[in-house]
Amino acid sequence: MIAEPGQEGAMPGSGPGHGGAHDRQVAAPAISPGLAVVTNHERDFDGTPGIAIESWTMP
């Protein structure tokens, strides 16, 4: 079972809007070559320096 944010065993800072470790792992390969991360959870990457975000949820 995967721990939900706020439960015992959850990663600190995990969950929507918290820029958790998994979000940083997703962002890292995109930052160096200047690529964008496509997501519908833009706020998860708030505070990640150098990341370009593209949201495909808006028409």
Backbone as a printed PyTorch tensor [residue, N CA C, xyz], in Angstrom:
tensor([[[  0.8380,  -1.1830,   0.0000],
         [  0.0000,   0.0000,   0.0000],
         [  0.8820,   1.2450,   0.0000]],

        [[  0.5260,   2.2050,  -0.7950],
         [  1.2690,   3.4650,  -0.8640],
         [  0.6820,   4.4200,   0.1620]],

        [[  1.5590,   5.0520,   0.9500],
         [  1.1040,   5.9970,   1.9670],
         [  0.6590,   7.2930,   1.3100]],

        [[ -0.4790,   7.7700,   1.7270],
         [ -0.9960,   9.0450,   1.2510],
         [ -0.3230,  10.1730,   2.0340]],

        [[ -0.2330,  11.3840,   1.4340],
         [  0.3390,  12.5100,   2.1800],
         [ -0.3550,  12.6760,   3.5210]],

        [[  0.4530,  12.8570,   4.5450],
         [ -0.0820,  13.0330,   5.8950],
         [ -0.1520,  11.7330,   6.6830]],

        [[ -0.0150,  10.5860,   6.0030],
         [ -0.0290,   9.3040,   6.6860],
         [  1.3920,   8.9020,   7.0510]],

        [[  1.4860,   8.0050,   8.0220],
         [  2.7870,   7.4810,   8.3990],
         [  3.4150,   6.7900,   7.1940]],

        [[  4.6610,   7.0790,   6.9120],
         [  5.3600,   6.4940,   5.7800],
         [  5.3300,   7.3580,   4.5380]],

        [[  4.5330,   8.4180,   4.5480],
         [  4.4860,   9.3180,   3.3920],
         [  5.7640,  10.1560,   3.3670]],

        [[  6.1820,  10.5130,   2.1720],
         [  7.3630,  11.3620,   2.0420],
         [  7.0310,  12.7720,   2.4950]],

        [[  7.9060,  13.4040,   3.2690],
         [  7.6590,  14.7970,   3.6440],
         [  7.5550,  15.6630,   2.4020]],

        [[  6.5770,  16.5320,   2.4000],
         [  6.4050,  17.4330,   1.2760],
         [  5.7220,  16.7980,   0.0940]],

        [[  5.2250,  15.5780,   0.2460],
         [  4.5610,  14.9380,  -0.8860],
         [  3.1300,  15.4040,  -0.9760]],

        [[  2.5550,  15.2360,  -2.1370],
         [  1.1640,  15.6320,  -2.3290],
         [  1.0670,  16.8860,  -3.1500]],

        [[ -0.1440,  17.1910,  -3.6090],
         [ -0.3430,  18.3450,  -4.4810],
         [  0.1500,  19.6530,  -3.8740]],

        [[  0.8710,  20.4000,  -4.6660],
         [  1.2980,  21.7300,  -4.2510],
         [  2.4760,  21.7630,  -3.3090]],

        [[  3.1180,  20.6350,  -3.0950],
         [  4.1910,  20.6190,  -2.1180],
         [  5.5730,  20.4290,  -2.7160]],

        [[  5.6620,  20.2270,  -4.0390],
         [  6.9870,  20.0930,  -4.6560],
         [  7.8020,  18.9920,  -4.0370]],

        [[  7.2130,  17.8140,  -3.8550],
         [  7.8750,  16.6930,  -3.2080],
         [  9.0320,  16.1460,  -4.0150]],

        [[  9.7010,  15.1650,  -3.4320],
         [ 10.8810,  14.5770,  -4.0560],
         [ 10.5570,  13.9740,  -5.4150]],

        [[  9.4040,  13.3450,  -5.5590],
         [  9.0450,  12.7590,  -6.8460],
         [  8.8780,  13.8350,  -7.9150]],

        [[  8.3130,  14.9650,  -7.5380],
         [  8.1560,  16.0630,  -8.4950],
         [  9.5120,  16.5700,  -8.9540]],

        [[ 10.4550,  16.6590,  -8.0350],
         [ 11.8050,  17.1000,  -8.4020],
         [ 12.4970,  16.0870,  -9.3030]],

        [[ 12.2310,  14.7930,  -9.0860],
         [ 12.8170,  13.7660,  -9.9500],
         [ 12.2400,  13.8450, -11.3590]],

        [[ 10.9840,  14.1960, -11.4790],
         [ 10.3640,  14.3760, -12.7920],
         [ 10.9380,  15.6090, -13.4740]],

        [[ 11.1460,  16.6780, -12.7170],
         [ 11.6090,  17.9460, -13.2740],
         [ 13.0820,  17.9180, -13.6890]],

        [[ 13.9050,  17.1830, -12.9770],
         [ 15.3560,  17.2350, -13.1810],
         [ 15.7970,  16.9770, -14.6220]],

        [[ 15.3150,  15.9360, -15.2960],
         [ 15.7940,  15.7050, -16.6640],
         [ 15.3430,  16.7720, -17.6550]],

        [[ 14.3350,  17.5310, -17.3210],
         [ 13.8360,  18.5720, -18.2260],
         [ 14.5830,  19.8910, -18.0720]],

        [[ 15.1120,  20.1530, -16.9050],
         [ 15.7180,  21.4590, -16.6230],
         [ 16.9820,  21.6970, -17.4470]],

        [[ 17.9160,  20.7580, -17.4370],
         [ 19.2050,  20.9660, -18.0900],
         [ 19.0830,  21.2560, -19.5850]],

        [[ 18.3350,  20.4480, -20.3540],
         [ 18.2320,  20.7530, -21.7870],
         [ 17.1840,  21.8120, -22.1210]],

        [[ 16.5230,  22.3640, -21.1020],
         [ 15.5470,  23.4190, -21.3450],
         [ 14.2050,  22.9250, -21.8560]],

        [[ 13.8550,  21.6980, -21.5300],
         [ 12.5720,  21.1420, -21.9500],
         [ 11.4740,  21.5120, -20.9670]],

        [[ 10.2430,  21.3500, -21.3820],
         [  9.1010,  21.6350, -20.5080],
         [  8.5390,  20.3400, -19.9510]],

        [[  8.0000,  20.4270, -18.7590],
         [  7.2510,  19.3280, -18.1630],
         [  5.7810,  19.6040, -18.4500]],

        [[  5.1060,  18.6340, -19.0370],
         [  3.6810,  18.7690, -19.3170],
         [  2.9270,  18.1380, -18.1540]],

        [[  2.0710,  18.9180, -17.5160],
         [  1.3480,  18.4460, -16.3350],
         [  0.0370,  19.1920, -16.2010]],

        [[ -0.8950,  18.5850, -15.5220],
         [ -2.1060,  19.3160, -15.1560],
         [ -2.0920,  19.6050, -13.6570]],

        [[ -0.9130,  19.4820, -13.0630],
         [ -0.7140,  19.8170, -11.6470],
         [  0.4550,  20.8010, -11.5400]],

        [[  0.2690,  21.9560, -12.1490],
         [  1.3510,  22.9520, -12.2100],
         [  1.8770,  23.3430, -10.8380]],

        [[  1.0040,  23.4330,  -9.8780],
         [  1.4460,  23.9030,  -8.5550],
         [  2.3890,  22.9250,  -7.8680]],

        [[  2.4140,  21.6640,  -8.3210],
         [  3.3630,  20.7050,  -7.7540],
         [  4.8020,  21.1250,  -8.0240]],

        [[  5.0150,  21.9470,  -9.0460],
         [  6.3600,  22.3470,  -9.4280],
         [  6.6800,  23.7850,  -9.0210]],

        [[  5.7840,  24.4260,  -8.2720],
         [  6.0690,  25.7630,  -7.7460],
         [  7.3470,  25.7000,  -6.9140]],

        [[  8.2130,  26.6440,  -7.1210],
         [  9.4470,  26.6920,  -6.3480],
         [ 10.5640,  25.8280,  -6.9280]],

        [[ 10.3280,  25.1940,  -8.0760],
         [ 11.3920,  24.4310,  -8.7270],
         [ 12.0950,  25.3710,  -9.6910]],

        [[ 13.3080,  25.7980,  -9.3520],
         [ 13.9960,  26.7750, -10.1900],
         [ 14.3710,  26.2180, -11.5530]],

        [[ 14.1800,  27.0200, -12.5960],
         [ 14.6060,  26.6790, -13.9310],
         [ 13.6700,  25.7680, -14.7110]],

        [[ 12.5240,  25.4150, -14.1420],
         [ 11.6150,  24.4880, -14.8230],
         [ 10.6010,  25.2520, -15.6690]],

        [[ 10.3810,  24.7530, -16.8710],
         [  9.3280,  25.2860, -17.7400],
         [  8.1420,  24.3290, -17.6460]],

        [[  6.9620,  24.8690, -17.4160],
         [  5.7540,  24.0590, -17.2470],
         [  4.8070,  24.3400, -18.3900]],

        [[  4.2270,  23.2870, -18.9400],
         [  3.1760,  23.4150, -19.9430],
         [  1.9520,  22.6830, -19.4410]],

        [[  0.8330,  23.3720, -19.4260],
         [ -0.4190,  22.7420, -19.0340],
         [ -1.2640,  22.5360, -20.2730]],

        [[ -1.6810,  21.3140, -20.5050],
         [ -2.5330,  21.0110, -21.6480],
         [ -3.9830,  20.8940, -21.2230]],

        [[ -4.3000,  21.3540, -20.0170],
         [ -5.6690,  21.2450, -19.5310],
         [ -6.5110,  22.4310, -19.9550]],

        [[ -5.8780,  23.5230, -20.3160],
         [ -6.6200,  24.7260, -20.7300],
         [ -6.8380,  24.6790, -22.2410]],

        [[ -8.0640,  25.0070, -22.7060],
         [ -8.3050,  24.9830, -24.1570],
         [ -7.5570,  26.0810, -24.8910]]])
